[in-house]
Amino acid sequence: MATYKQADYEALRHRCVELNQAGWKQADIARAFGLTPAWVSQTLKTFRQQGEAGLITGKRTGAPPRLTMEQLDQLTMELAKGAQHHGFSGQVWTRPRINQVINQLFGVSYDPSQIGRLLKKVGWSRQKPARIARQQDTQAVLNWQEERLPALKKSPN
């Protein structure tokens, strides 16, 4: 079987129709171009149903998005309220947590690996929380860095 570029298939579809109208059999057309008889058959069927428009290569758009831009805007407003507002412990958003909120609000579920792509679309980026103890005394840390740390660096051992 021959391999063609995606752009070549439109011309092949037109040529298949021309040869079929000239009296060629589907199997002969398939053999001449190195295509499968099923491909030729499908091309001719599409031509019978849709005419010339069925032979034109359309843009591959993929699946439509499950959430509209308005829903994504609503999601960002909800996420801005914080994780605790939605019943989670702590203020950290994780992909499974965000997916749970999406499911509750819109009845749509995503694979957790796709949540990051969804958030990037609305301008959010991955953030890591700062590793600072809640009970840390900033003044005591500054004093230690200015007084104790230099003394430790100067000692030979």
N, CA, C and O atoms as a GROMACS GRO file, in nm:
protein
  628
    1MET      N    1   0.085  -0.119   0.000
    1MET     CA    2   0.000   0.000   0.000
    1MET      C    3   0.088   0.124   0.000
    1MET      O    4   0.187   0.131   0.073
    2ALA      N    5   0.052   0.220  -0.080
    2ALA     CA    6   0.128   0.344  -0.093
    2ALA      C    7   0.101   0.435   0.026
    2ALA      O    8  -0.005   0.429   0.088
    3THR      N    9   0.199   0.518   0.057
    3THR     CA   10   0.180   0.617   0.163
    3THR      C   11   0.178   0.756   0.098
    3THR      O   12   0.264   0.790   0.018
    4TYR      N   13   0.080   0.833   0.135
    4TYR     CA   14   0.062   0.967   0.080
    4TYR      C   15   0.064   1.068   0.194
    4TYR      O   16   0.036   1.035   0.309
    5LYS      N   17   0.096   1.193   0.158
    5LYS     CA   18   0.084   1.301   0.254
    5LYS      C   19  -0.064   1.335   0.269
    5LYS      O   20  -0.144   1.308   0.180
    6GLN      N   21  -0.100   1.393   0.382
    6GLN     CA   22  -0.239   1.428   0.409
    6GLN      C   23  -0.294   1.520   0.300
    6GLN      O   24  -0.411   1.509   0.263
    7ALA      N   25  -0.211   1.610   0.250
    7ALA     CA   26  -0.255   1.706   0.148
    7ALA      C   27  -0.287   1.638   0.015
    7ALA      O   28  -0.363   1.694  -0.064
    8ASP      N   29  -0.231   1.518  -0.011
    8ASP     CA   30  -0.252   1.449  -0.138
    8ASP      C   31  -0.388   1.380  -0.147
    8ASP      O   32  -0.435   1.352  -0.257
    9TYR      N   33  -0.451   1.352  -0.035
    9TYR     CA   34  -0.572   1.272  -0.037
    9TYR      C   35  -0.691   1.342  -0.106
    9TYR      O   36  -0.776   1.274  -0.162
   10GLU      N   37  -0.696   1.472  -0.101
   10GLU     CA   38  -0.806   1.541  -0.170
   10GLU      C   39  -0.797   1.517  -0.320
   10GLU      O   40  -0.898   1.488  -0.385
   11ALA      N   41  -0.678   1.528  -0.375
   11ALA     CA   42  -0.659   1.503  -0.518
   11ALA      C   43  -0.690   1.356  -0.550
   11ALA      O   44  -0.748   1.327  -0.654
   12LEU      N   45  -0.652   1.265  -0.463
   12LEU     CA   46  -0.681   1.123  -0.484
   12LEU      C   47  -0.831   1.097  -0.485
   12LEU      O   48  -0.881   1.018  -0.566
   13ARG      N   49  -0.904   1.163  -0.396
   13ARG     CA   50  -1.049   1.145  -0.392
   13ARG      C   51  -1.113   1.192  -0.523
   13ARG      O   52  -1.200   1.125  -0.579
   14HIS      N   53  -1.068   1.308  -0.572
   14HIS     CA   54  -1.120   1.360  -0.700
   14HIS      C   55  -1.088   1.263  -0.814
   14HIS      O   56  -1.173   1.235  -0.898
   15ARG      N   57  -0.966   1.211  -0.815
   15ARG     CA   58  -0.924   1.119  -0.923
   15ARG      C   59  -1.002   0.989  -0.915
   15ARG      O   60  -1.038   0.932  -1.018
   16CYS      N   61  -1.030   0.940  -0.795
   16CYS     CA   62  -1.110   0.817  -0.778
   16CYS      C   63  -1.248   0.834  -0.839
   16CYS      O   64  -1.298   0.746  -0.908
   17VAL      N   65  -1.310   0.947  -0.813
   17VAL     CA   66  -1.444   0.974  -0.866
   17VAL      C   67  -1.438   0.982  -1.018
   17VAL      O   68  -1.524   0.927  -1.087
   18GLU      N   69  -1.336   1.050  -1.072
   18GLU     CA   70  -1.322   1.062  -1.218
   18GLU      C   71  -1.308   0.924  -1.283
   18GLU      O   72  -1.374   0.895  -1.383
   19LEU      N   73  -1.222   0.841  -1.227
   19LEU     CA   74  -1.201   0.708  -1.283
   19LEU      C   75  -1.326   0.621  -1.271
   19LEU      O   76  -1.357   0.544  -1.361
   20ASN      N   77  -1.398   0.634  -1.159
   20ASN     CA   78  -1.521   0.558  -1.141
   20ASN      C   79  -1.625   0.600  -1.244
   20ASN      O   80  -1.696   0.516  -1.298
   21GLN      N   81  -1.633   0.729  -1.270
   21GLN     CA   82  -1.729   0.779  -1.369
   21GLN      C   83  -1.687   0.740  -1.511
   21GLN      O   84  -1.770   0.735  -1.602
   22ALA      N   85  -1.557   0.713  -1.529
   22ALA     CA   86  -1.507   0.669  -1.660
   22ALA      C   87  -1.526   0.519  -1.679
   22ALA      O   88  -1.493   0.466  -1.785
   23GLY      N   89  -1.579   0.450  -1.578
   23GLY     CA   90  -1.609   0.309  -1.591
   23GLY      C   91  -1.513   0.214  -1.521
   23GLY      O   92  -1.527   0.093  -1.534
   24TRP      N   93  -1.418   0.266  -1.447
   24TRP     CA   94  -1.323   0.180  -1.376
   24TRP      C   95  -1.395   0.113  -1.259
   24TRP      O   96  -1.488   0.169  -1.201
   25LYS      N   97  -1.350  -0.006  -1.225
   25LYS     CA   98  -1.403  -0.076  -1.108
   25LYS      C   99  -1.326  -0.028  -0.985
   25LYS      O  100  -1.212   0.017  -0.995
   26GLN      N  101  -1.391  -0.037  -0.869
   26GLN     CA  102  -1.330   0.010  -0.744
   26GLN      C  103  -1.199  -0.063  -0.715
   26GLN      O  104  -1.102   0.000  -0.673
   27ALA      N  105  -1.196  -0.192  -0.736
   27ALA     CA  106  -1.075  -0.271  -0.708
   27ALA      C  107  -0.960  -0.225  -0.798
   27ALA      O  108  -0.845  -0.221  -0.753
   28ASP      N  109  -0.990  -0.191  -0.924
   28ASP     CA  110  -0.885  -0.144  -1.016
   28ASP      C  111  -0.833  -0.007  -0.974
   28ASP      O  112  -0.713   0.020  -0.983
   29ILE      N  113  -0.922   0.080  -0.929
   29ILE     CA  114  -0.882   0.213  -0.881
   29ILE      C  115  -0.790   0.198  -0.760
   29ILE      O  116  -0.687   0.264  -0.750
   30ALA      N  117  -0.829   0.112  -0.668
   30ALA     CA  118  -0.750   0.091  -0.546
   30ALA      C  119  -0.611   0.038  -0.582
   30ALA      O  120  -0.511   0.084  -0.527
   31ARG      N  121  -0.606  -0.058  -0.674
   31ARG     CA  122  -0.478  -0.116  -0.714
   31ARG      C  123  -0.391  -0.011  -0.783
   31ARG      O  124  -0.270  -0.006  -0.760
   32ALA      N  125  -0.451   0.071  -0.868
   32ALA     CA  126  -0.375   0.172  -0.943
   32ALA      C  127  -0.306   0.274  -0.852
   32ALA      O  128  -0.196   0.318  -0.882
   33PHE      N  129  -0.372   0.310  -0.743
   33PHE     CA  130  -0.317   0.412  -0.653
   33PHE      C  131  -0.253   0.353  -0.527
   33PHE      O  132  -0.199   0.427  -0.445
   34GLY      N  133  -0.260   0.223  -0.512
   34GLY     CA  134  -0.202   0.160  -0.393
   34GLY      C  135  -0.285   0.187  -0.269
   34GLY      O  136  -0.231   0.196  -0.158
   35LEU      N  137  -0.417   0.199  -0.287
   35LEU     CA  138  -0.508   0.224  -0.175
   35LEU      C  139  -0.588   0.097  -0.146
   35LEU      O  140  -0.583   0.001  -0.223
   36THR      N  141  -0.659   0.096  -0.036
   36THR     CA  142  -0.743  -0.019  -0.005
   36THR      C  143  -0.877  -0.002  -0.077
   36THR      O  144  -0.924   0.110  -0.097
   37PRO      N  145  -0.939  -0.113  -0.116
   37PRO     CA  146  -1.071  -0.103  -0.178
   37PRO      C  147  -1.173  -0.036  -0.086
   37PRO      O  148  -1.264   0.032  -0.134
   38ALA      N  149  -1.159  -0.056   0.044
   38ALA     CA  150  -1.252   0.007   0.140
   38ALA      C  151  -1.240   0.159   0.136
   38ALA      O  152  -1.340   0.229   0.145
   39TRP      N  153  -1.117   0.211   0.121
   39TRP     CA  154  -1.096   0.356   0.113
   39TRP      C  155  -1.164   0.413  -0.011
   39TRP      O  156  -1.231   0.516  -0.005
   40VAL      N  157  -1.146   0.344  -0.124
   40VAL     CA  158  -1.208   0.388  -0.249
   40VAL      C  159  -1.360   0.383  -0.236
   40VAL      O  160  -1.429   0.476  -0.277
   41SER      N  161  -1.412   0.276  -0.178
   41SER     CA  162  -1.556   0.260  -0.160
   41SER      C  163  -1.612   0.373  -0.074
   41SER      O  164  -1.716   0.430  -0.106
   42GLN      N  165  -1.543   0.404   0.036
   42GLN     CA  166  -1.588   0.511   0.126
   42GLN      C  167  -1.585   0.646   0.056
   42GLN      O  168  -1.674   0.729   0.075
   43THR      N  169  -1.482   0.668  -0.025
   43THR     CA  170  -1.472   0.794  -0.100
   43THR      C  171  -1.589   0.810  -0.196
   43THR      O  172  -1.648   0.918  -0.205
   44LEU      N  173  -1.622   0.703  -0.268
   44LEU     CA  174  -1.732   0.709  -0.364
   44LEU      C  175  -1.866   0.724  -0.294
   44LEU      O  176  -1.955   0.793  -0.344
   45LYS      N  177  -1.881   0.660  -0.180
   45LYS     CA  178  -2.004   0.672  -0.102
   45LYS      C  179  -2.023   0.815  -0.054
   45LYS      O  180  -2.132   0.871  -0.063
   46THR      N  181  -1.916   0.874  -0.003
   46THR     CA  182  -1.921   1.014   0.044
   46THR      C  183  -1.955   1.107  -0.072
   46THR      O  184  -2.032   1.201  -0.055
   47PHE      N  185  -1.899   1.081  -0.189
   47PHE     CA  186  -1.928   1.163  -0.306
   47PHE      C  187  -2.076   1.152  -0.344
   47PHE      O  188  -2.139   1.253  -0.376
   48ARG      N  189  -2.132   1.031  -0.340
   48ARG     CA  190  -2.274   1.013  -0.373
   48ARG      C  191  -2.364   1.087  -0.274
   48ARG      O  192  -2.467   1.142  -0.312
   49GLN      N  193  -2.324   1.089  -0.147
   49GLN     CA  194  -2.407   1.150  -0.043
   49GLN      C  195  -2.391   1.302  -0.037
   49GLN      O  196  -2.489   1.374  -0.018
   50GLN      N  197  -2.267   1.352  -0.054
   50GLN     CA  198  -2.241   1.495  -0.032
   50GLN      C  199  -2.199   1.570  -0.157
   50GLN      O  200  -2.193   1.693  -0.156
   51GLY      N  201  -2.170   1.500  -0.265
   51GLY     CA  202  -2.124   1.566  -0.387
   51GLY      C  203  -1.980   1.611  -0.374
   51GLY      O  204  -1.902   1.554  -0.298
   52GLU      N  205  -1.946   1.716  -0.448
   52GLU     CA  206  -1.808   1.768  -0.449
   52GLU      C  207  -1.761   1.810  -0.309
   52GLU      O  208  -1.643   1.798  -0.276
   53ALA      N  209  -1.854   1.859  -0.228
   53ALA     CA  210  -1.817   1.905  -0.093
   53ALA      C  211  -1.761   1.791  -0.009
   53ALA      O  212  -1.680   1.816   0.080
   54GLY      N  213  -1.802   1.669  -0.036
   54GLY     CA  214  -1.753   1.554   0.040
   54GLY      C  215  -1.610   1.516   0.007
   54GLY      O  216  -1.547   1.441   0.082
   55LEU      N  217  -1.557   1.566  -0.104
   55LEU     CA  218  -1.421   1.534  -0.144
   55LEU      C  219  -1.318   1.631  -0.088
   55LEU      O  220  -1.199   1.602  -0.087
   56ILE      N  221  -1.365   1.745  -0.042
   56ILE     CA  222  -1.274   1.850   0.007
   56ILE      C  223  -1.224   1.814   0.146
   56ILE      O  224  -1.300   1.770   0.233
   57THR      N  225  -1.094   1.832   0.165
   57THR     CA  226  -1.034   1.806   0.295
   57THR      C  227  -1.072   1.917   0.391
   57THR      O  228  -1.046   2.034   0.364
   58GLY      N  229  -1.134   1.881   0.502
   58GLY     CA  230  -1.171   1.979   0.603
   58GLY      C  231  -1.064   1.989   0.710
   58GLY      O  232  -0.979   1.901   0.724
   59LYS      N  233  -1.069   2.096   0.783
   59LYS     CA  234  -0.974   2.115   0.893
   59LYS      C  235  -1.012   2.022   1.007
   59LYS      O  236  -1.128   2.016   1.047
   60ARG      N  237  -0.915   1.951   1.059
   60ARG     CA  238  -0.939   1.862   1.171
   60ARG      C  239  -0.944   1.945   1.299
   60ARG      O  240  -0.843   2.002   1.341
   61THR      N  241  -1.061   1.952   1.359
   61THR     CA  242  -1.080   2.041   1.473
   61THR      C  243  -1.067   1.970   1.607
   61THR      O  244  -1.044   2.036   1.709
   62GLY      N  245  -1.079   1.840   1.608
   62GLY     CA  246  -1.073   1.768   1.735
   62GLY      C  247  -1.205   1.777   1.808
   62GLY      O  248  -1.303   1.831   1.757
   63ALA      N  249  -1.207   1.725   1.927
   63ALA     CA  250  -1.329   1.725   2.007
   63ALA      C  251  -1.358   1.867   2.057
   63ALA      O  252  -1.265   1.943   2.086
   64PRO      N  253  -1.484   1.903   2.066
   64PRO     CA  254  -1.516   2.036   2.119
   64PRO      C  255  -1.482   2.043   2.268
   64PRO      O  256  -1.488   1.942   2.337
   65PRO      N  257  -1.448   2.161   2.318
   65PRO     CA  258  -1.415   2.173   2.460
   65PRO      C  259  -1.538   2.141   2.547
   65PRO      O  260  -1.651   2.172   2.510
   66ARG      N  261  -1.513   2.079   2.661
   66ARG     CA  262  -1.623   2.042   2.750
   66ARG      C  263  -1.670   2.160   2.833
   66ARG      O  264  -1.784   2.161   2.880
   67LEU      N  265  -1.583   2.260   2.853
   67LEU     CA  266  -1.620   2.379   2.929
   67LEU      C  267  -1.609   2.501   2.839
   67LEU      O  268  -1.511   2.515   2.766
   68THR      N  269  -1.708   2.588   2.844
   68THR     CA  270  -1.704   2.712   2.767
   68THR      C  271  -1.613   2.812   2.839
   68THR      O  272  -1.574   2.790   2.953
   69MET      N  273  -1.580   2.920   2.771
   69MET     CA  274  -1.495   3.023   2.833
   69MET      C  275  -1.567   3.086   2.952
   69MET      O  276  -1.502   3.124   3.050
   70GLU      N  277  -1.699   3.099   2.946
   70GLU     CA  278  -1.775   3.153   3.059
   70GLU      C  279  -1.764   3.060   3.180
   70GLU      O  280  -1.750   3.106   3.293
   71GLN      N  281  -1.770   2.930   3.155
   71GLN     CA  282  -1.757   2.834   3.264
   71GLN      C  283  -1.616   2.836   3.321
   71GLN      O  284  -1.598   2.823   3.442
   72LEU      N  285  -1.515   2.854   3.236
   72LEU     CA  286  -1.377   2.863   3.284
   72LEU      C  287  -1.359   2.989   3.370
   72LEU      O  288  -1.289   2.986   3.471
   73ASP      N  289  -1.422   3.099   3.329
   73ASP     CA  290  -1.418   3.221   3.410
   73ASP      C  291  -1.483   3.199   3.546
   73ASP      O  292  -1.432   3.244   3.649
   74GLN      N  293  -1.596   3.129   3.545
   74GLN     CA  294  -1.665   3.098   3.670
   74GLN      C  295  -1.577   3.008   3.757
   74GLN      O  296  -1.572   3.024   3.879
   75LEU      N  297  -1.508   2.913   3.694
   75LEU     CA  298  -1.419   2.824   3.768
   75LEU      C  299  -1.307   2.902   3.835
   75LEU      O  300  -1.276   2.878   3.952
   76THR      N  301  -1.245   2.996   3.764
   76THR     CA  302  -1.136   3.074   3.825
   76THR      C  303  -1.187   3.157   3.942
   76THR      O  304  -1.115   3.175   4.040
   77MET      N  305  -1.309   3.209   3.933
   77MET     CA  306  -1.365   3.285   4.045
   77MET      C  307  -1.387   3.193   4.166
   77MET      O  308  -1.362   3.232   4.280
   78GLU      N  309  -1.432   3.072   4.140
   78GLU     CA  310  -1.453   2.976   4.249
   78GLU      C  311  -1.320   2.934   4.311
   78GLU      O  312  -1.309   2.923   4.433
   79LEU      N  313  -1.219   2.910   4.227
   79LEU     CA  314  -1.088   2.869   4.279
   79LEU      C  315  -1.023   2.982   4.358
   79LEU      O  316  -0.949   2.957   4.454
   80ALA      N  317  -1.050   3.106   4.320
   80ALA     CA  318  -0.994   3.221   4.392
   80ALA      C  319  -1.048   3.230   4.534
   80ALA      O  320  -0.985   3.292   4.620
   81LYS      N  321  -1.163   3.170   4.558
   81LYS     CA  322  -1.219   3.170   4.694
   81LYS      C  323  -1.139   3.082   4.789
   81LYS      O  324  -1.151   3.096   4.911
   82GLY      N  325  -1.058   2.993   4.734
   82GLY     CA  326  -0.972   2.910   4.817
   82GLY      C  327  -1.025   2.769   4.833
   82GLY      O  328  -1.144   2.742   4.815
   83ALA      N  329  -0.935   2.680   4.866
   83ALA     CA  330  -0.970   2.539   4.880
   83ALA      C  331  -1.058   2.515   5.003
   83ALA      O  332  -1.147   2.430   5.000
   84GLN      N  333  -1.033   2.589   5.111
   84GLN     CA  334  -1.111   2.570   5.233
   84GLN      C  335  -1.258   2.607   5.210
   84GLN      O  336  -1.347   2.546   5.269
   85HIS      N  337  -1.283   2.706   5.126
   85HIS     CA  338  -1.420   2.746   5.094
   85HIS      C  339  -1.498   2.630   5.033
   85HIS      O  340  -1.620   2.622   5.048
   86HIS      N  341  -1.428   2.542   4.965
   86HIS     CA  342  -1.491   2.429   4.899
   86HIS      C  343  -1.484   2.300   4.982
   86HIS      O  344  -1.512   2.192   4.931
   87GLY      N  345  -1.446   2.313   5.107
   87GLY     CA  346  -1.450   2.199   5.198
   87GLY      C  347  -1.323   2.118   5.207
   87GLY      O  348  -1.325   2.008   5.264
   88PHE      N  349  -1.212   2.167   5.154
   88PHE     CA  350  -1.086   2.096   5.162
   88PHE      C  351  -1.005   2.150   5.278
   88PHE      O  352  -1.018   2.266   5.316
   89SER      N  353  -0.920   2.064   5.335
   89SER     CA  354  -0.833   2.111   5.443
   89SER      C  355  -0.711   2.178   5.382
   89SER      O  356  -0.651   2.125   5.289
   90GLY      N  357  -0.674   2.293   5.433
   90GLY     CA  358  -0.560   2.368   5.380
   90GLY      C  359  -0.599   2.451   5.260
   90GLY      O  360  -0.710   2.438   5.208
   91GLN      N  361  -0.507   2.536   5.216
   91GLN     CA  362  -0.534   2.627   5.105
   91GLN      C  363  -0.470   2.582   4.974
   91GLN      O  364  -0.467   2.658   4.878
   92VAL      N  365  -0.418   2.460   4.970
   92VAL     CA  366  -0.348   2.414   4.852
   92VAL      C  367  -0.447   2.350   4.754
   92VAL      O  368  -0.527   2.263   4.790
   93TRP      N  369  -0.440   2.395   4.627
   93TRP     CA  370  -0.520   2.334   4.522
   93TRP      C  371  -0.437   2.226   4.455
   93TRP      O  372  -0.323   2.250   4.416
   94THR      N  373  -0.493   2.107   4.443
   94THR     CA  374  -0.429   1.999   4.368
   94THR      C  375  -0.518   1.967   4.248
   94THR      O  376  -0.634   2.007   4.244
   95ARG      N  377  -0.463   1.896   4.153
   95ARG     CA  378  -0.542   1.862   4.034
   95ARG      C  379  -0.667   1.781   4.067
   95ARG      O  380  -0.774   1.811   4.015
   96PRO      N  381  -0.657   1.679   4.153
   96PRO     CA  382  -0.779   1.606   4.188
   96PRO      C  383  -0.883   1.695   4.258
   96PRO      O  384  -1.003   1.679   4.236
   97ARG      N  385  -0.838   1.788   4.341
   97ARG     CA  386  -0.932   1.879   4.409
   97ARG      C  387  -1.002   1.968   4.307
   97ARG      O  388  -1.123   1.987   4.313
   98ILE      N  389  -0.924   2.023   4.213
   98ILE     CA  390  -0.983   2.110   4.111
   98ILE      C  391  -1.081   2.030   4.026
   98ILE      O  392  -1.188   2.080   3.991
   99ASN      N  393  -1.044   1.907   3.993
   99ASN     CA  394  -1.134   1.822   3.914
   99ASN      C  395  -1.264   1.797   3.989
   99ASN      O  396  -1.371   1.792   3.928
  100GLN      N  397  -1.255   1.780   4.119
  100GLN     CA  398  -1.375   1.759   4.201
  100GLN      C  399  -1.465   1.883   4.197
  100GLN      O  400  -1.587   1.871   4.188
  101VAL      N  401  -1.406   2.001   4.204
  101VAL     CA  402  -1.484   2.126   4.197
  101VAL      C  403  -1.549   2.139   4.059
  101VAL      O  404  -1.666   2.177   4.049
  102ILE      N  405  -1.475   2.107   3.953
  102ILE     CA  406  -1.530   2.113   3.817
  102ILE      C  407  -1.649   2.018   3.806
  102ILE      O  408  -1.752   2.053   3.747
  103ASN      N  409  -1.634   1.899   3.862
  103ASN     CA  410  -1.741   1.800   3.857
  103ASN      C  411  -1.864   1.848   3.932
  103ASN      O  412  -1.977   1.829   3.887
  104GLN      N  413  -1.843   1.911   4.049
  104GLN     CA  414  -1.957   1.961   4.128
  104GLN      C  415  -2.027   2.077   4.058
  104GLN      O  416  -2.150   2.084   4.058
  105LEU      N  417  -1.950   2.168   3.999
  105LEU     CA  418  -2.008   2.286   3.937
  105LEU      C  419  -2.074   2.258   3.802
  105LEU      O  420  -2.182   2.308   3.772
  106PHE      N  421  -2.007   2.176   3.719
  106PHE     CA  422  -2.050   2.163   3.581
  106PHE      C  423  -2.087   2.020   3.540
  106PHE      O  424  -2.135   1.998   3.428
  107GLY      N  425  -2.064   1.924   3.628
  107GLY     CA  426  -2.096   1.785   3.594
  107GLY      C  427  -2.003   1.726   3.490
  107GLY      O  428  -2.041   1.634   3.417
  108VAL      N  429  -1.882   1.779   3.482
  108VAL     CA  430  -1.783   1.733   3.384
  108VAL      C  431  -1.661   1.685   3.460
  108VAL      O  432  -1.620   1.747   3.558
  109SER      N  433  -1.602   1.575   3.416
  109SER     CA  434  -1.483   1.524   3.481
  109SER      C  435  -1.369   1.517   3.380
  109SER      O  436  -1.388   1.475   3.266
  110TYR      N  437  -1.252   1.557   3.423
  110TYR     CA  438  -1.132   1.553   3.340
  110TYR      C  439  -1.034   1.453   3.399
  110TYR      O  440  -1.040   1.422   3.518
  111ASP      N  441  -0.944   1.405   3.316
  111ASP     CA  442  -0.831   1.328   3.366
  111ASP      C  443  -0.742   1.427   3.441
  111ASP      O  444  -0.718   1.537   3.391
  112PRO      N  445  -0.692   1.391   3.558
  112PRO     CA  446  -0.610   1.487   3.634
  112PRO      C  447  -0.491   1.543   3.555
  112PRO      O  448  -0.446   1.655   3.581
  113SER      N  449  -0.439   1.466   3.460
  113SER     CA  450  -0.326   1.516   3.381
  113SER      C  451  -0.366   1.633   3.291
  113SER      O  452  -0.280   1.707   3.244
  114GLN      N  453  -0.496   1.650   3.266
  114GLN     CA  454  -0.542   1.757   3.177
  114GLN      C  455  -0.582   1.885   3.252
  114GLN      O  456  -0.606   1.988   3.190
  115ILE      N  457  -0.588   1.878   3.383
  115ILE     CA  458  -0.627   1.996   3.463
  115ILE      C  459  -0.525   2.109   3.446
  115ILE      O  460  -0.563   2.225   3.437
  116GLY      N  461  -0.397   2.075   3.441
  116GLY     CA  462  -0.293   2.176   3.422
  116GLY      C  463  -0.310   2.250   3.291
  116GLY      O  464  -0.294   2.372   3.286
  117ARG      N  465  -0.342   2.178   3.184
  117ARG     CA  466  -0.364   2.239   3.053
  117ARG      C  467  -0.484   2.334   3.058
  117ARG      O  468  -0.482   2.442   3.000
  118LEU      N  469  -0.586   2.291   3.129
  118LEU     CA  470  -0.707   2.372   3.143
  118LEU      C  471  -0.678   2.501   3.219
  118LEU      O  472  -0.726   2.608   3.180
  119LEU      N  473  -0.601   2.491   3.327
  119LEU     CA  474  -0.568   2.610   3.406
  119LEU      C  475  -0.475   2.704   3.331
  119LEU      O  476  -0.484   2.826   3.347
  120LYS      N  477  -0.385   2.648   3.250
  120LYS     CA  478  -0.295   2.732   3.172
  120LYS      C  479  -0.375   2.816   3.073
  120LYS      O  480  -0.338   2.929   3.042
  121LYS      N  481  -0.483   2.760   3.023
  121LYS     CA  482  -0.570   2.828   2.928
  121LYS      C  483  -0.629   2.956   2.988
  121LYS      O  484  -0.654   3.052   2.916
  122VAL      N  485  -0.651   2.958   3.121
  122VAL     CA  486  -0.709   3.075   3.186
  122VAL      C  487  -0.603   3.160   3.258
  122VAL      O  488  -0.637   3.252   3.332
  123GLY      N  489  -0.475   3.128   3.234
  123GLY     CA  490  -0.368   3.211   3.287
  123GLY      C  491  -0.314   3.171   3.424
  123GLY      O  492  -0.236   3.245   3.483
  124TRP      N  493  -0.356   3.056   3.475
  124TRP     CA  494  -0.303   3.010   3.603
  124TRP      C  495  -0.179   2.926   3.577
  124TRP      O  496  -0.168   2.859   3.474
  125SER      N  497  -0.085   2.930   3.672
  125SER     CA  498   0.036   2.849   3.658
  125SER      C  499   0.057   2.768   3.785
  125SER      O  500   0.000   2.796   3.890
  126ARG      N  501   0.140   2.668   3.772
  126ARG     CA  502   0.170   2.582   3.886
  126ARG      C  503   0.253   2.659   3.988
  126ARG      O  504   0.352   2.724   3.954
  127GLN      N  505   0.212   2.650   4.111
  127GLN     CA  506   0.284   2.718   4.219
  127GLN      C  507   0.313   2.618   4.329
  127GLN      O  508   0.231   2.530   4.358
  128LYS      N  509   0.428   2.632   4.390
  128LYS     CA  510   0.459   2.550   4.506
  128LYS      C  511   0.449   2.638   4.630
  128LYS      O  512   0.502   2.749   4.631
  129PRO      N  513   0.383   2.589   4.733
  129PRO     CA  514   0.373   2.671   4.854
  129PRO      C  515   0.510   2.687   4.921
  129PRO      O  516   0.594   2.598   4.914
  130ALA      N  517   0.531   2.802   4.984
  130ALA     CA  518   0.656   2.827   5.055
  130ALA      C  519   0.666   2.735   5.176
  130ALA      O  520   0.568   2.712   5.246
  131ARG      N  521   0.784   2.682   5.198
  131ARG     CA  522   0.805   2.590   5.309
  131ARG      C  523   0.848   2.668   5.433
  131ARG      O  524   0.966   2.669   5.469
  132ILE      N  525   0.754   2.732   5.497
  132ILE     CA  526   0.780   2.809   5.619
  132ILE      C  527   0.686   2.758   5.727
  132ILE      O  528   0.566   2.746   5.707
  133ALA      N  529   0.744   2.730   5.841
  133ALA     CA  530   0.661   2.683   5.952
  133ALA      C  531   0.567   2.794   5.997
  133ALA      O  532   0.605   2.911   6.001
  134ARG      N  533   0.444   2.757   6.031
  134ARG     CA  534   0.346   2.856   6.075
  134ARG      C  535   0.387   2.926   6.204
  134ARG      O  536   0.358   3.045   6.222
  135GLN      N  537   0.455   2.854   6.293
  135GLN     CA  538   0.492   2.911   6.423
  135GLN      C  539   0.628   2.982   6.419
  135GLN      O  540   0.679   3.022   6.523
  136GLN      N  541   0.686   2.998   6.301
  136GLN     CA  542   0.817   3.059   6.289
  136GLN      C  543   0.814   3.206   6.330
  136GLN      O  544   0.724   3.280   6.291
  137ASP      N  545   0.912   3.247   6.410
  137ASP     CA  546   0.927   3.385   6.453
  137ASP      C  547   1.031   3.450   6.363
  137ASP      O  548   1.150   3.419   6.371
  138THR      N  549   0.987   3.539   6.277
  138THR     CA  550   1.077   3.599   6.179
  138THR      C  551   1.188   3.681   6.245
  138THR      O  552   1.300   3.686   6.194
  139GLN      N  553   1.158   3.746   6.356
  139GLN     CA  554   1.262   3.825   6.425
  139GLN      C  555   1.370   3.734   6.482
  139GLN      O  556   1.488   3.766   6.476
  140ALA      N  557   1.330   3.621   6.537
  140ALA     CA  558   1.427   3.526   6.591
  140ALA      C  559   1.514   3.469   6.479
  140ALA      O  560   1.634   3.446   6.500
  141VAL      N  561   1.457   3.446   6.361
  141VAL     CA  562   1.535   3.395   6.248
  141VAL      C  563   1.637   3.500   6.205
  141VAL      O  564   1.752   3.466   6.179
  142LEU      N  565   1.596   3.626   6.196
  142LEU     CA  566   1.688   3.733   6.157
  142LEU      C  567   1.803   3.747   6.258
  142LEU      O  568   1.919   3.762   6.219
  143ASN      N  569   1.770   3.741   6.387
  143ASN     CA  570   1.874   3.749   6.490
  143ASN      C  571   1.973   3.633   6.477
  143ASN      O  572   2.094   3.652   6.490
  144TRP      N  573   1.920   3.515   6.451
  144TRP     CA  574   2.007   3.397   6.439
  144TRP      C  575   2.099   3.412   6.318
  144TRP      O  576   2.217   3.378   6.325
  145GLN      N  577   2.043   3.464   6.205
  145GLN     CA  578   2.124   3.480   6.084
  145GLN      C  579   2.232   3.587   6.102
  145GLN      O  580   2.341   3.575   6.045
  146GLU      N  581   2.203   3.692   6.179
  146GLU     CA  582   2.298   3.801   6.195
  146GLU      C  583   2.401   3.773   6.304
  146GLU      O  584   2.515   3.818   6.292
  147GLU      N  585   2.365   3.700   6.409
  147GLU     CA  586   2.455   3.682   6.522
  147GLU      C  587   2.514   3.540   6.528
  147GLU      O  588   2.635   3.523   6.533
  148ARG      N  589   2.430   3.442   6.529
  148ARG     CA  590   2.475   3.304   6.552
  148ARG      C  591   2.541   3.244   6.428
  148ARG      O  592   2.644   3.178   6.440
  149LEU      N  593   2.485   3.266   6.312
  149LEU     CA  594   2.540   3.206   6.188
  149LEU      C  595   2.683   3.252   6.159
  149LEU      O  596   2.767   3.168   6.128
  150PRO      N  597   2.715   3.383   6.169
  150PRO     CA  598   2.854   3.424   6.147
  150PRO      C  599   2.951   3.362   6.247
  150PRO      O  600   3.064   3.330   6.212
  151ALA      N  601   2.908   3.346   6.370
  151ALA     CA  602   2.995   3.284   6.471
  151ALA      C  603   3.023   3.137   6.436
  151ALA      O  604   3.133   3.087   6.460
  152LEU      N  605   2.923   3.069   6.381
  152LEU     CA  606   2.942   2.928   6.342
  152LEU      C  607   3.035   2.917   6.221
  152LEU      O  608   3.113   2.822   6.212
  153LYS      N  609   3.028   3.011   6.132
  153LYS     CA  610   3.113   3.009   6.011
  153LYS      C  611   3.259   3.036   6.046
  153LYS      O  612   3.349   2.984   5.981
  154LYS      N  613   3.284   3.120   6.151
  154LYS     CA  614   3.420   3.157   6.188
  154LYS      C  615   3.491   3.048   6.263
  154LYS      O  616   3.614   3.041   6.261
  155SER      N  617   3.418   2.962   6.329
  155SER     CA  618   3.485   2.857   6.408
  155SER      C  619   3.554   2.756   6.315
  155SER      O  620   3.497   2.717   6.214
  156PRO      N  621   3.680   2.713   6.351
  156PRO     CA  622   3.758   2.626   6.262
  156PRO      C  623   3.699   2.484   6.253
  156PRO      O  624   3.726   2.416   6.155
  157ASN      N  625   3.624   2.440   6.349
  157ASN     CA  626   3.574   2.301   6.346
  157ASN      C  627   3.437   2.295   6.291
  157ASN      O  628   3.379   2.187   6.281
   0.00000   0.00000   0.00000
